[in-house]
Amino acid sequence: MTITRSHPPPRGQRRRRGERAASLVEYCLMIALIAAVCIGALSFFGAQSGNSVDNSADRIVTAG
């Protein structure tokens, strides 16, 4: 005899270990993806912004 539930388990009920591990892996993958995007954006835009700061500094020195 099988009993099926038509409603979700109560909020206080603990998850099974496999579900917690899967959630942990998903969060780690998400954090790794966000870090990779941030590093990529910094390396792409960092060179451009560094050059503009150097150009501004040079112009200030030559103007002064």
PQR file with spaces between the fields and no chain letter, atoms N, CA, C, O and H, PARSE charges and radii, in Angstrom:
ATOM       1  N    MET     1       0.844   -1.177    0.000 -0.4000 1.5000
ATOM       2  CA   MET     1       0.000    0.000    0.000 -0.0000 2.0000
ATOM       3  C    MET     1       0.892    1.245    0.000  0.5500 1.7000
ATOM       4  O    MET     1       1.775    1.372    0.848 -0.5500 1.4000
ATOM       5  N    THR     2       0.671    2.145   -0.929 -0.4000 1.5000
ATOM       6  CA   THR     2       1.439    3.380   -1.024 -0.0000 2.0000
ATOM       7  C    THR     2       0.573    4.556   -0.624  0.5500 1.7000
ATOM       8  O    THR     2      -0.615    4.630   -0.938 -0.5500 1.4000
ATOM       9  H    THR     2      -0.047    2.042   -1.618  0.4000 1.0000
ATOM      10  N    ILE     3       1.210    5.459    0.072 -0.4000 1.5000
ATOM      11  CA   ILE     3       0.512    6.676    0.478 -0.0000 2.0000
ATOM      12  C    ILE     3       1.137    7.829   -0.287  0.5500 1.7000
ATOM      13  O    ILE     3       2.354    8.014   -0.257 -0.5500 1.4000
ATOM      14  H    ILE     3       2.175    5.398    0.326  0.4000 1.0000
ATOM      15  N    THR     4       0.326    8.588   -0.959 -0.4000 1.5000
ATOM      16  CA   THR     4       0.836    9.753   -1.684 -0.0000 2.0000
ATOM      17  C    THR     4       0.345   11.019   -0.995  0.5500 1.7000
ATOM      18  O    THR     4      -0.743   11.059   -0.422 -0.5500 1.4000
ATOM      19  H    THR     4      -0.662    8.438   -0.984  0.4000 1.0000
ATOM      20  N    ARG     5       1.166   12.032   -1.067 -0.4000 1.5000
ATOM      21  CA   ARG     5       0.790   13.322   -0.486 -0.0000 2.0000
ATOM      22  C    ARG     5       0.390   14.264   -1.601  0.5500 1.7000
ATOM      23  O    ARG     5       0.998   14.284   -2.672 -0.5500 1.4000
ATOM      24  H    ARG     5       2.050   11.999   -1.533  0.4000 1.0000
ATOM      25  N    SER     6      -0.621   15.026   -1.337 -0.4000 1.5000
ATOM      26  CA   SER     6      -1.033   16.025   -2.313 -0.0000 2.0000
ATOM      27  C    SER     6      -0.590   17.419   -1.893  0.5500 1.7000
ATOM      28  O    SER     6      -0.853   18.393   -2.598 -0.5500 1.4000
ATOM      29  H    SER     6      -1.115   15.010   -0.467  0.4000 1.0000
ATOM      30  N    HIS     7       0.074   17.522   -0.763 -0.4000 1.5000
ATOM      31  CA   HIS     7       0.547   18.810   -0.270 -0.0000 2.0000
ATOM      32  C    HIS     7       2.021   18.687    0.096  0.5500 1.7000
ATOM      33  O    HIS     7       2.496   17.585    0.368 -0.5500 1.4000
ATOM      34  H    HIS     7       0.288   16.730   -0.190  0.4000 1.0000
ATOM      35  N    PRO     8       2.754   19.805    0.106 -0.5600 1.5000
ATOM      36  CA   PRO     8       4.177   19.750    0.446  0.2800 2.0000
ATOM      37  C    PRO     8       4.376   19.409    1.916  0.5500 1.7000
ATOM      38  O    PRO     8       3.467   19.604    2.723 -0.5500 1.4000
ATOM      39  N    PRO     9       5.549   18.904    2.274 -0.5600 1.5000
ATOM      40  CA   PRO     9       5.817   18.588    3.686  0.2800 2.0000
ATOM      41  C    PRO     9       5.864   19.852    4.518  0.5500 1.7000
ATOM      42  O    PRO     9       6.092   20.935    3.979 -0.5500 1.4000
ATOM      43  N    PRO    10       5.656   19.738    5.804 -0.5600 1.5000
ATOM      44  CA   PRO    10       5.689   20.914    6.690  0.2800 2.0000
ATOM      45  C    PRO    10       7.041   21.618    6.617  0.5500 1.7000
ATOM      46  O    PRO    10       8.047   21.003    6.264 -0.5500 1.4000
ATOM      47  N    ARG    11       7.062   22.904    6.949 -0.4000 1.5000
ATOM      48  CA   ARG    11       8.266   23.721    6.837 -0.0000 2.0000
ATOM      49  C    ARG    11       9.388   23.226    7.736  0.5500 1.7000
ATOM      50  O    ARG    11      10.554   23.304    7.349 -0.5500 1.4000
ATOM      51  H    ARG    11       6.244   23.404    7.235  0.4000 1.0000
ATOM      52  N    GLY    12       9.085   22.734    8.886 -0.4000 1.5000
ATOM      53  CA   GLY    12      10.106   22.328    9.835 -0.0000 2.0000
ATOM      54  C    GLY    12      10.742   20.987    9.515  0.5500 1.7000
ATOM      55  O    GLY    12      11.735   20.621   10.143 -0.5500 1.4000
ATOM      56  H    GLY    12       8.137   22.671    9.200  0.4000 1.0000
ATOM      57  N    GLN    13      10.206   20.251    8.568 -0.4000 1.5000
ATOM      58  CA   GLN    13      10.730   18.929    8.263 -0.0000 2.0000
ATOM      59  C    GLN    13      12.086   19.058    7.552  0.5500 1.7000
ATOM      60  O    GLN    13      12.244   19.886    6.655 -0.5500 1.4000
ATOM      61  H    GLN    13       9.399   20.549    8.057  0.4000 1.0000
ATOM      62  N    ARG    14      13.043   18.248    7.954 -0.4000 1.5000
ATOM      63  CA   ARG    14      14.389   18.316    7.387 -0.0000 2.0000
ATOM      64  C    ARG    14      14.437   17.679    6.008  0.5500 1.7000
ATOM      65  O    ARG    14      13.706   16.735    5.710 -0.5500 1.4000
ATOM      66  H    ARG    14      12.914   17.575    8.682  0.4000 1.0000
ATOM      67  N    ARG    15      15.304   18.215    5.186 -0.4000 1.5000
ATOM      68  CA   ARG    15      15.527   17.639    3.864 -0.0000 2.0000
ATOM      69  C    ARG    15      16.403   16.402    3.986  0.5500 1.7000
ATOM      70  O    ARG    15      17.130   16.223    4.964 -0.5500 1.4000
ATOM      71  H    ARG    15      15.898   18.983    5.428  0.4000 1.0000
ATOM      72  N    ARG    16      16.316   15.569    2.984 -0.4000 1.5000
ATOM      73  CA   ARG    16      17.212   14.424    2.951 -0.0000 2.0000
ATOM      74  C    ARG    16      18.619   14.893    2.607  0.5500 1.7000
ATOM      75  O    ARG    16      18.808   15.957    2.018 -0.5500 1.4000
ATOM      76  H    ARG    16      15.726   15.714    2.190  0.4000 1.0000
ATOM      77  N    ARG    17      19.587   14.093    2.979 -0.4000 1.5000
ATOM      78  CA   ARG    17      20.986   14.473    2.789 -0.0000 2.0000
ATOM      79  C    ARG    17      21.315   14.695    1.312  0.5500 1.7000
ATOM      80  O    ARG    17      22.053   15.626    0.990 -0.5500 1.4000
ATOM      81  H    ARG    17      19.434   13.228    3.457  0.4000 1.0000
ATOM      82  N    GLY    18      20.797   13.881    0.422 -0.4000 1.5000
ATOM      83  CA   GLY    18      21.070   14.023   -1.003 -0.0000 2.0000
ATOM      84  C    GLY    18      20.558   15.337   -1.560  0.5500 1.7000
ATOM      85  O    GLY    18      21.199   15.934   -2.426 -0.5500 1.4000
ATOM      86  H    GLY    18      20.197   13.125    0.683  0.4000 1.0000
ATOM      87  N    GLU    19      19.415   15.794   -1.076 -0.4000 1.5000
ATOM      88  CA   GLU    19      18.860   17.060   -1.542 -0.0000 2.0000
ATOM      89  C    GLU    19      19.708   18.233   -1.059  0.5500 1.7000
ATOM      90  O    GLU    19      19.901   19.203   -1.793 -0.5500 1.4000
ATOM      91  H    GLU    19      18.895   15.309   -0.373  0.4000 1.0000
ATOM      92  N    ARG    20      20.209   18.151    0.159 -0.4000 1.5000
ATOM      93  CA   ARG    20      21.060   19.224    0.677 -0.0000 2.0000
ATOM      94  C    ARG    20      22.358   19.280   -0.098  0.5500 1.7000
ATOM      95  O    ARG    20      22.846   20.364   -0.415 -0.5500 1.4000
ATOM      96  H    ARG    20      20.052   17.363    0.755  0.4000 1.0000
ATOM      97  N    ALA    21      22.923   18.125   -0.407 -0.4000 1.5000
ATOM      98  CA   ALA    21      24.173   18.089   -1.153 -0.0000 2.0000
ATOM      99  C    ALA    21      23.977   18.648   -2.555  0.5500 1.7000
ATOM     100  O    ALA    21      24.844   19.355   -3.067 -0.5500 1.4000
ATOM     101  H    ALA    21      22.526   17.244   -0.149  0.4000 1.0000
ATOM     102  N    ALA    22      22.850   18.339   -3.174 -0.4000 1.5000
ATOM     103  CA   ALA    22      22.574   18.861   -4.514 -0.0000 2.0000
ATOM     104  C    ALA    22      22.426   20.377   -4.464  0.5500 1.7000
ATOM     105  O    ALA    22      22.917   21.074   -5.352 -0.5500 1.4000
ATOM     106  H    ALA    22      22.146   17.764   -2.758  0.4000 1.0000
ATOM     107  N    SER    23      21.768   20.885   -3.455 -0.4000 1.5000
ATOM     108  CA   SER    23      21.625   22.342   -3.317 -0.0000 2.0000
ATOM     109  C    SER    23      22.983   22.998   -3.107  0.5500 1.7000
ATOM     110  O    SER    23      23.245   24.065   -3.662 -0.5500 1.4000
ATOM     111  H    SER    23      21.370   20.319   -2.734  0.4000 1.0000
ATOM     112  N    LEU    24      23.838   22.383   -2.323 -0.4000 1.5000
ATOM     113  CA   LEU    24      25.169   22.925   -2.071 -0.0000 2.0000
ATOM     114  C    LEU    24      25.972   22.982   -3.366  0.5500 1.7000
ATOM     115  O    LEU    24      26.645   23.976   -3.640 -0.5500 1.4000
ATOM     116  H    LEU    24      23.626   21.516   -1.872  0.4000 1.0000
ATOM     117  N    VAL    25      25.902   21.925   -4.156 -0.4000 1.5000
ATOM     118  CA   VAL    25      26.628   21.898   -5.431 -0.0000 2.0000
ATOM     119  C    VAL    25      26.094   22.986   -6.357  0.5500 1.7000
ATOM     120  O    VAL    25      26.875   23.665   -7.023 -0.5500 1.4000
ATOM     121  H    VAL    25      25.356   21.117   -3.933  0.4000 1.0000
ATOM     122  N    GLU    26      24.785   23.158   -6.408 -0.4000 1.5000
ATOM     123  CA   GLU    26      24.195   24.195   -7.262 -0.0000 2.0000
ATOM     124  C    GLU    26      24.649   25.584   -6.832  0.5500 1.7000
ATOM     125  O    GLU    26      24.982   26.410   -7.681 -0.5500 1.4000
ATOM     126  H    GLU    26      24.150   22.606   -5.867  0.4000 1.0000
ATOM     127  N    TYR    27      24.669   25.853   -5.543 -0.4000 1.5000
ATOM     128  CA   TYR    27      25.117   27.159   -5.051 -0.0000 2.0000
ATOM     129  C    TYR    27      26.594   27.380   -5.364  0.5500 1.7000
ATOM     130  O    TYR    27      26.985   28.483   -5.745 -0.5500 1.4000
ATOM     131  H    TYR    27      24.398   25.181   -4.853  0.4000 1.0000
ATOM     132  N    CYS    28      27.412   26.352   -5.207 -0.4000 1.5000
ATOM     133  CA   CYS    28      28.837   26.486   -5.523 -0.0000 2.0000
ATOM     134  C    CYS    28      29.042   26.772   -7.004  0.5500 1.7000
ATOM     135  O    CYS    28      29.882   27.598   -7.363 -0.5500 1.4000
ATOM     136  H    CYS    28      27.094   25.456   -4.897  0.4000 1.0000
ATOM     137  N    LEU    29      28.286   26.100   -7.866 -0.4000 1.5000
ATOM     138  CA   LEU    29      28.397   26.359   -9.301 -0.0000 2.0000
ATOM     139  C    LEU    29      27.954   27.778   -9.639  0.5500 1.7000
ATOM     140  O    LEU    29      28.564   28.443  -10.476 -0.5500 1.4000
ATOM     141  H    LEU    29      27.604   25.430   -7.574  0.4000 1.0000
ATOM     142  N    MET    30      26.896   28.235   -8.989 -0.4000 1.5000
ATOM     143  CA   MET    30      26.427   29.600   -9.227 -0.0000 2.0000
ATOM     144  C    MET    30      27.480   30.628   -8.804  0.5500 1.7000
ATOM     145  O    MET    30      27.735   31.590   -9.529 -0.5500 1.4000
ATOM     146  H    MET    30      26.400   27.695   -8.309  0.4000 1.0000
ATOM     147  N    ILE    31      28.083   30.429   -7.650 -0.4000 1.5000
ATOM     148  CA   ILE    31      29.106   31.352   -7.159 -0.0000 2.0000
ATOM     149  C    ILE    31      30.320   31.335   -8.092  0.5500 1.7000
ATOM     150  O    ILE    31      30.902   32.383   -8.371 -0.5500 1.4000
ATOM     151  H    ILE    31      27.876   29.648   -7.061  0.4000 1.0000
ATOM     152  N    ALA    32      30.704   30.145   -8.575 -0.4000 1.5000
ATOM     153  CA   ALA    32      31.835   30.054   -9.496 -0.0000 2.0000
ATOM     154  C    ALA    32      31.532   30.774  -10.805  0.5500 1.7000
ATOM     155  O    ALA    32      32.405   31.441  -11.362 -0.5500 1.4000
ATOM     156  H    ALA    32      30.231   29.294   -8.349  0.4000 1.0000
ATOM     157  N    LEU    33      30.314   30.647  -11.297 -0.4000 1.5000
ATOM     158  CA   LEU    33      29.935   31.328  -12.536 -0.0000 2.0000
ATOM     159  C    LEU    33      29.939   32.847  -12.358  0.5500 1.7000
ATOM     160  O    LEU    33      30.419   33.577  -13.226 -0.5500 1.4000
ATOM     161  H    LEU    33      29.605   30.106  -10.845  0.4000 1.0000
ATOM     162  N    ILE    34      29.409   33.315  -11.242 -0.4000 1.5000
ATOM     163  CA   ILE    34      29.390   34.755  -10.965 -0.0000 2.0000
ATOM     164  C    ILE    34      30.823   35.276  -10.848  0.5500 1.7000
ATOM     165  O    ILE    34      31.140   36.348  -11.365 -0.5500 1.4000
ATOM     166  H    ILE    34      29.020   32.723  -10.537  0.4000 1.0000
ATOM     167  N    ALA    35      31.689   34.518  -10.167 -0.4000 1.5000
ATOM     168  CA   ALA    35      33.089   34.942  -10.028 -0.0000 2.0000
ATOM     169  C    ALA    35      33.774   34.999  -11.392  0.5500 1.7000
ATOM     170  O    ALA    35      34.535   35.928  -11.663 -0.5500 1.4000
ATOM     171  H    ALA    35      31.432   33.648   -9.747  0.4000 1.0000
ATOM     172  N    ALA    36      33.511   34.015  -12.249 -0.4000 1.5000
ATOM     173  CA   ALA    36      34.128   34.005  -13.577 -0.0000 2.0000
ATOM     174  C    ALA    36      33.670   35.202  -14.402  0.5500 1.7000
ATOM     175  O    ALA    36      34.473   35.814  -15.105 -0.5500 1.4000
ATOM     176  H    ALA    36      32.894   33.260  -12.029  0.4000 1.0000
ATOM     177  N    VAL    37      32.391   35.536  -14.321 -0.4000 1.5000
ATOM     178  CA   VAL    37      31.875   36.695  -15.052 -0.0000 2.0000
ATOM     179  C    VAL    37      32.502   37.987  -14.520  0.5500 1.7000
ATOM     180  O    VAL    37      32.880   38.858  -15.303 -0.5500 1.4000
ATOM     181  H    VAL    37      31.739   35.039  -13.749  0.4000 1.0000
ATOM     182  N    CYS    38      32.613   38.113  -13.212 -0.4000 1.5000
ATOM     183  CA   CYS    38      33.223   39.315  -12.622 -0.0000 2.0000
ATOM     184  C    CYS    38      34.682   39.450  -13.021  0.5500 1.7000
ATOM     185  O    CYS    38      35.135   40.543  -13.359 -0.5500 1.4000
ATOM     186  H    CYS    38      32.306   37.406  -12.576  0.4000 1.0000
ATOM     187  N    ILE    39      35.419   38.353  -12.985 -0.4000 1.5000
ATOM     188  CA   ILE    39      36.831   38.403  -13.365 -0.0000 2.0000
ATOM     189  C    ILE    39      36.966   38.754  -14.845  0.5500 1.7000
ATOM     190  O    ILE    39      37.828   39.548  -15.223 -0.5500 1.4000
ATOM     191  H    ILE    39      35.050   37.464  -12.710  0.4000 1.0000
ATOM     192  N    GLY    40      36.120   38.167  -15.675 -0.4000 1.5000
ATOM     193  CA   GLY    40      36.147   38.488  -17.096 -0.0000 2.0000
ATOM     194  C    GLY    40      35.829   39.948  -17.359  0.5500 1.7000
ATOM     195  O    GLY    40      36.484   40.586  -18.183 -0.5500 1.4000
ATOM     196  H    GLY    40      35.420   37.522  -15.368  0.4000 1.0000
ATOM     197  N    ALA    41      34.834   40.483  -16.671 -0.4000 1.5000
ATOM     198  CA   ALA    41      34.465   41.888  -16.850 -0.0000 2.0000
ATOM     199  C    ALA    41      35.581   42.809  -16.368  0.5500 1.7000
ATOM     200  O    ALA    41      35.881   43.814  -17.013 -0.5500 1.4000
ATOM     201  H    ALA    41      34.302   39.964  -16.001  0.4000 1.0000
ATOM     202  N    LEU    42      36.191   42.473  -15.246 -0.4000 1.5000
ATOM     203  CA   LEU    42      37.288   43.304  -14.743 -0.0000 2.0000
ATOM     204  C    LEU    42      38.489   43.281  -15.676  0.5500 1.7000
ATOM     205  O    LEU    42      39.131   44.309  -15.894 -0.5500 1.4000
ATOM     206  H    LEU    42      35.947   41.657  -14.722  0.4000 1.0000
ATOM     207  N    SER    43      38.793   42.113  -16.226 -0.4000 1.5000
ATOM     208  CA   SER    43      39.943   42.066  -17.131 -0.0000 2.0000
ATOM     209  C    SER    43      39.638   42.781  -18.436  0.5500 1.7000
ATOM     210  O    SER    43      40.535   43.375  -19.035 -0.5500 1.4000
ATOM     211  H    SER    43      38.271   41.278  -16.049  0.4000 1.0000
ATOM     212  N    PHE    44      38.394   42.735  -18.888 -0.4000 1.5000
ATOM     213  CA   PHE    44      38.028   43.415  -20.131 -0.0000 2.0000
ATOM     214  C    PHE    44      37.970   44.923  -19.951  0.5500 1.7000
ATOM     215  O    PHE    44      38.569   45.670  -20.725 -0.5500 1.4000
ATOM     216  H    PHE    44      37.665   42.253  -18.401  0.4000 1.0000
ATOM     217  N    PHE    45      37.247   45.371  -18.928 -0.4000 1.5000
ATOM     218  CA   PHE    45      37.081   46.804  -18.709 -0.0000 2.0000
ATOM     219  C    PHE    45      38.228   47.419  -17.919  0.5500 1.7000
ATOM     220  O    PHE    45      38.433   48.631  -17.974 -0.5500 1.4000
ATOM     221  H    PHE    45      36.760   44.764  -18.299  0.4000 1.0000
ATOM     222  N    GLY    46      38.971   46.609  -17.193 -0.4000 1.5000
ATOM     223  CA   GLY    46      40.065   47.132  -16.370 -0.0000 2.0000
ATOM     224  C    GLY    46      41.152   47.779  -17.186  0.5500 1.7000
ATOM     225  O    GLY    46      41.665   48.834  -16.813 -0.5500 1.4000
ATOM     226  H    GLY    46      38.805   45.624  -17.148  0.4000 1.0000
ATOM     227  N    ALA    47      41.510   47.165  -18.295 -0.4000 1.5000
ATOM     228  CA   ALA    47      42.564   47.729  -19.144 -0.0000 2.0000
ATOM     229  C    ALA    47      42.108   49.063  -19.728  0.5500 1.7000
ATOM     230  O    ALA    47      42.898   50.003  -19.820 -0.5500 1.4000
ATOM     231  H    ALA    47      41.093   46.309  -18.598  0.4000 1.0000
ATOM     232  N    GLN    48      40.859   49.147  -20.116 -0.4000 1.5000
ATOM     233  CA   GLN    48      40.346   50.390  -20.693 -0.0000 2.0000
ATOM     234  C    GLN    48      40.297   51.502  -19.657  0.5500 1.7000
ATOM     235  O    GLN    48      40.681   52.636  -19.946 -0.5500 1.4000
ATOM     236  H    GLN    48      40.218   48.383  -20.041  0.4000 1.0000
ATOM     237  N    SER    49      39.835   51.195  -18.472 -0.4000 1.5000
ATOM     238  CA   SER    49      39.739   52.235  -17.450 -0.0000 2.0000
ATOM     239  C    SER    49      41.122   52.623  -16.943  0.5500 1.7000
ATOM     240  O    SER    49      41.345   53.783  -16.599 -0.5500 1.4000
ATOM     241  H    SER    49      39.523   50.274  -18.237  0.4000 1.0000
ATOM     242  N    GLY    50      42.046   51.682  -16.889 -0.4000 1.5000
ATOM     243  CA   GLY    50      43.410   52.006  -16.473 -0.0000 2.0000
ATOM     244  C    GLY    50      44.069   52.951  -17.456  0.5500 1.7000
ATOM     245  O    GLY    50      44.781   53.869  -17.049 -0.5500 1.4000
ATOM     246  H    GLY    50      41.864   50.739  -17.168  0.4000 1.0000
ATOM     247  N    ASN    51      43.844   52.741  -18.735 -0.4000 1.5000
ATOM     248  CA   ASN    51      44.412   53.637  -19.739 -0.0000 2.0000
ATOM     249  C    ASN    51      43.822   55.035  -19.628  0.5500 1.7000
ATOM     250  O    ASN    51      44.538   56.022  -19.799 -0.5500 1.4000
ATOM     251  H    ASN    51      43.265   51.995  -19.065  0.4000 1.0000
ATOM     252  N    SER    52      42.538   55.132  -19.347 -0.4000 1.5000
ATOM     253  CA   SER    52      41.936   56.456  -19.246 -0.0000 2.0000
ATOM     254  C    SER    52      42.437   57.202  -18.016  0.5500 1.7000
ATOM     255  O    SER    52      42.577   58.424  -18.051 -0.5500 1.4000
ATOM     256  H    SER    52      41.957   54.330  -19.208  0.4000 1.0000
ATOM     257  N    VAL    53      42.709   56.487  -16.931 -0.4000 1.5000
ATOM     258  CA   VAL    53      43.264   57.126  -15.732 -0.0000 2.0000
ATOM     259  C    VAL    53      44.672   57.616  -16.023  0.5500 1.7000
ATOM     260  O    VAL    53      45.041   58.719  -15.619 -0.5500 1.4000
ATOM     261  H    VAL    53      42.595   55.494  -16.902  0.4000 1.0000
ATOM     262  N    ASP    54      45.467   56.804  -16.723 -0.4000 1.5000
ATOM     263  CA   ASP    54      46.820   57.230  -17.078 -0.0000 2.0000
ATOM     264  C    ASP    54      46.780   58.456  -17.995  0.5500 1.7000
ATOM     265  O    ASP    54      47.558   59.393  -17.817 -0.5500 1.4000
ATOM     266  H    ASP    54      45.167   55.908  -17.051  0.4000 1.0000
ATOM     267  N    ASN    55      45.883   58.446  -18.964 -0.4000 1.5000
ATOM     268  CA   ASN    55      45.758   59.596  -19.872 -0.0000 2.0000
ATOM     269  C    ASN    55      45.360   60.858  -19.106  0.5500 1.7000
ATOM     270  O    ASN    55      45.889   61.938  -19.365 -0.5500 1.4000
ATOM     271  H    ASN    55      45.251   57.684  -19.109  0.4000 1.0000
ATOM     272  N    SER    56      44.429   60.719  -18.166 -0.4000 1.5000
ATOM     273  CA   SER    56      44.003   61.876  -17.371 -0.0000 2.0000
ATOM     274  C    SER    56      45.151   62.415  -16.533  0.5500 1.7000
ATOM     275  O    SER    56      45.354   63.626  -16.438 -0.5500 1.4000
ATOM     276  H    SER    56      43.999   59.841  -17.955  0.4000 1.0000
ATOM     277  N    ALA    57      45.903   61.495  -15.926 -0.4000 1.5000
ATOM     278  CA   ALA    57      47.032   61.919  -15.094 -0.0000 2.0000
ATOM     279  C    ALA    57      48.081   62.640  -15.942  0.5500 1.7000
ATOM     280  O    ALA    57      48.635   63.653  -15.516 -0.5500 1.4000
ATOM     281  H    ALA    57      45.739   60.512  -16.004  0.4000 1.0000
ATOM     282  N    ASP    58      48.353   62.118  -17.139 -0.4000 1.5000
ATOM     283  CA   ASP    58      49.326   62.768  -18.018 -0.0000 2.0000
ATOM     284  C    ASP    58      48.867   64.167  -18.424  0.5500 1.7000
ATOM     285  O    ASP    58      49.668   65.101  -18.471 -0.5500 1.4000
ATOM     286  H    ASP    58      47.903   61.295  -17.485  0.4000 1.0000
ATOM     287  N    ARG    59      47.590   64.305  -18.711 -0.4000 1.5000
ATOM     288  CA   ARG    59      47.072   65.619  -19.124 -0.0000 2.0000
ATOM     289  C    ARG    59      47.117   66.621  -17.976  0.5500 1.7000
ATOM     290  O    ARG    59      47.370   67.807  -18.187 -0.5500 1.4000
ATOM     291  H    ARG    59      46.939   63.546  -18.673  0.4000 1.0000
ATOM     292  N    ILE    60      46.870   66.137  -16.758 -0.4000 1.5000
ATOM     293  CA   ILE    60      46.932   67.035  -15.596 -0.0000 2.0000
ATOM     294  C    ILE    60      48.358   67.518  -15.386  0.5500 1.7000
ATOM     295  O    ILE    60      48.596   68.691  -15.101 -0.5500 1.4000
ATOM     296  H    ILE    60      46.664   65.173  -16.586  0.4000 1.0000
ATOM     297  N    VAL    61      49.317   66.583  -15.534 -0.4000 1.5000
ATOM     298  CA   VAL    61      50.718   66.937  -15.333 -0.0000 2.0000
ATOM     299  C    VAL    61      51.165   67.943  -16.393  0.5500 1.7000
ATOM     300  O    VAL    61      51.841   68.922  -16.077 -0.5500 1.4000
ATOM     301  H    VAL    61      49.124   65.630  -15.766  0.4000 1.0000
ATOM     302  N    THR    62      50.788   67.700  -17.650 -0.4000 1.5000
ATOM     303  CA   THR    62      51.221   68.615  -18.700 -0.0000 2.0000
ATOM     304  C    THR    62      50.501   69.961  -18.609  0.5500 1.7000
ATOM     305  O    THR    62      51.055   70.974  -19.038 -0.5500 1.4000
ATOM     306  H    THR    62      50.239   66.905  -17.907  0.4000 1.0000
ATOM     307  N    ALA    63      49.303   70.000  -18.072 -0.4000 1.5000
ATOM     308  CA   ALA    63      48.570   71.245  -17.939 -0.0000 2.0000
ATOM     309  C    ALA    63      49.100   72.097  -16.766  0.5500 1.7000
ATOM     310  O    ALA    63      49.034   73.326  -16.799 -0.5500 1.4000
ATOM     311  H    ALA    63      48.853   69.177  -17.723  0.4000 1.0000
ATOM     312  N    GLY    64      49.617   71.426  -15.747 -0.4000 1.5000
ATOM     313  CA   GLY    64      50.011   72.118  -14.540 -0.0000 2.0000
ATOM     314  C    GLY    64      51.331   72.729  -14.640  0.5500 1.7000
ATOM     315  O    GLY    64      51.797   73.352  -13.686 -0.5500 1.4000
ATOM     316  H    GLY    64      49.671   70.428  -15.720  0.4000 1.0000
